[in-house]
Amino acid sequence: MTGWAVVSGGVIAELAGGAVVANQLSTITAVLVLVLPVVVMFGFAVVQWWQVRSSGAEPASWWHLGGPAAGLLIWVLWPTVPGPLSGITTVSGASPGQAVCSVLPATAVADCLRRTAQAYDDHNLAFWSTGALILIAALLARRSRIAAWAAIPAAAAGGQLATYFLNQIVLYYHLV
């Protein structure tokens, strides 16, 4: 019962948090709103893993690997690049940030390069950390049902956070 409450609460928190975050909050607040439910879910998952391992209880069925598989599918299919940035193409040797900044007036390019580089770094960190978290959930899945199904809201949180970072560039430079 605890697992259902924790994971269902995590899904609701991520959906509501994603709606609230929707680029209207500061970065610190957005990160906390999206990451805190994942931390709570994986805290419960680790405790459950330890309890099952120490008590010698029977491991969960292999069907519970459907949670990390669904999380992986969400992670791969979640569109993390906002529409206005997806249409910008890079020339050979140019970074995506340079391509974004090339459409701005020359006076704003230095600041733009710094901001876009940071946004793309944060995007990549959020995206690849989510992939690692899904892998950890898959490794814990046989002894922790909470971890198995927590991969789904974790994937949603990671996708929303990665999108948030790049969307800040769109909003700051009015690229819409």
Buried (B, 14 or more C-beta within 10 A) or exposed (E): EEBEEBBEBBBEBBBEBBEEBEEEBEBEEBBBBBBBBBEBBBEBBBEBBEEBBEEEEEEBEEEBBBBBBBBBEBBEEBEBBBEBBEEBEEEEEEEBBBBBBBEBEEEEEEEBBEBBBBBBEBBEEBBEBBBEBBBBBBEBBBBBBBBBBBBBBBBBBBBBBBBBBBBBBBEEBEBE
